[in-house]
Amino acid sequence: MQEFVFKSVDGEEKALLSIAQGKRRPLLVGLHTWSADLDNQVNSYGPPAKDRDWSLILPSFRGPNLVTNPRRQQACASPLAIADILHSVDAFCERYPEKIDKDKIYLLGGSGGGHMALCALASDPKRWRMVSSWCPITDLEAWHSENPNYAPHIAACCGGEPGESPQVDWEYFRRSPINMVKKLAQGRVFINHGKYDPSVPYTHSLRLYNALCEAGGHSQYLNIFPGGHDLYVQEAFAQLEYEKESSELSG
């Protein structure tokens, strides 16, 4: 994969990129996990994307959601982090217009990447043909109390502990997909979660799915599987491939 530098809201950001051989091919945007950066999904997403002749972008979106990241408050679903994902797609479409089928742009992420996939979907529901989100965090305030190992990192990204100030509480609120239901209901998403997930309780996905149903969403699917904190790459690609084939059959 090659380095791909693109212009975002406040300057240049980086991604990794592989370009499909054919013209008008699907584009997959693959998102890194909570504690990682742009290169952690190269080996997972790269080969199946290449096998299908899909272009693949792996953006950084301000780095890991960790205390040690100097840009931690810009990460973790901040408006800047979400903008990085959207602008990476814009830059690809501008530079390689002959390579992209704009009706087949997909988004895939697990754990922190699943969280970001939902936030990016909510930001622009019509941009994505389908999103595959695995074991996502959907409520940062709830997760802060559920997983003490990650609580310091959540607080560092959001600027403090829940209840510390109205501004801090707003950061938890606006970075949590459970509070984006109206927008998410306009998009298409497979939500996948292991029933025995020891890191992020599967109730994060169940609560979100139920809220989407109550909001009248018709293109959201929930898969509670008998596993843990997992992303099954081949199944994820099969979900996206099924959506691609369905869109082709429907014209």
C-alpha positions, -999 to +999 in steps of 0.1 A: +000+000+000+011+036-006+009+067+015-019+089+006-018+125+018-051+145+017-064+178+028-088+178+057-104+206+077-073+221+093-044+208+073-030+177+057-036+142+070-024+107+060-039+075+050-027+043+033-041+035-001-043+007-026-059+013-060-080-012-079-068-023-113-101-019-131-122+012-137-153+022-117-146-002-089-159-002-054-140+017-027-136+004+009-127+027+037-112+006+065-109+020+100-083+012+126-092+000+161-093+020+194-057+017+204-041+016+170-034+038+140-038+036+102-016+006+095-032-019+119-057-033+093-033-036+063-030-074+066-067-079+075-084-058+049-057-056+022-058-091+007-097-095+005-099-060-011-073-069-036-090-103-044-121-084-053-103-056-071-116-029-047-097+002-039-089+005-002-082+036+020-070+032+056-072+067+071-057+077+105-084+101+118-061+116+144-045+084+158-053+061+187-078+069+214-051+068+241-038+090+269-004+089+251-017+104+219-010+142+218-041+146+196-063+124+217-091+150+221-091+154+183-095+116+179-124+094+192-152+107+169-145+144+173-158+164+143-122+166+131-117+128+132-150+122+113-140+149+088-107+131+081-126+100+070-150+119+048-122+140+033-101+110+025-129+097+003-134+131-013-097+133-021-097+098-036-127+106-058-110+138-070-077+123-078-089+090-093-123+097-108-120+069-133-114+043-106-143+050-084-179+038-086-195+064-063-225+042-058-203+016-042-184+032-013-182+010+018-171+014+053-157-013+077-144-012+112-143-031+145-142-021+181-130+016+181-132+013+143-168+001+146-176+031+168-161+054+142-179+036+113-212+044+130-202+080+136-191+085+100-223+069+088-243+093+109-223+123+096-233+115+060-257+086+057-262+088+019-224+086+012-221+050+021-237+022+002-232-001+032-214+000+066-202-031+085-196-023+121-182-049+145-183-048+184-188-011+184-188+012+214-221+030+211-223+049+244-190+063+258-204+073+291-217+038+297-185+022+286-165+044+309-182+027+339-182-007+323-145-011+314-120+004+339-091-005+317-103+020+291-119+046+314-087+067+316-084+068+278-121+077+273-117+105+298-086+118+281-103+119+248-134+136+261-116+160+284-126+146+318-147+122+337-185+120+331-203+147+352-172+168+355-187+197+336-214+204+310-188+207+283-173+173+292-207+157+292-214+172+258-182+155+245-194+121+257-228+128+242-218+139+208-192+112+203-217+084+211-237+067+183-266+060+206-272+097+204-272+097+165-301+075+159-321+098+137-292+101+113-281+065+115-317+054+107-312+070+072-283+047+064-275+011+057-255-008+083-247-043+095-241-042+133-222-073+145-214-081+181-201-111+200-224-122+228-195-130+250-175-098+243-154-092+274-144-056+263-175-040+250-208-055+262-230-067+233-258-046+248-241-016+232-252-029+198-285-043+210-296-009+225-286+009+193-304-015+170-336-013+191-334+025+190-330+024+152-361+002+149-381+025+171-369+054+149-383+037+118-350+025+103-355-002+076-319-008+064-302-018+096-293-054+105-281-069+138-259-100+141-253-111+177-229-140+172-215-166+196-181-150+200-161-124+218-145-091+208-141-102+172-142-090+136-146-119+112-130-104+080-144-128+055-179-125+069-176-087+069-166-087+033-194-111+025-219-087+040-205-059+018-203-082-012-239-092-008-249-055-007-229-048-038-246-077-057-280-067-045-275-031-057-264-044-091-294-066-094-317-038-084-302-016-110 
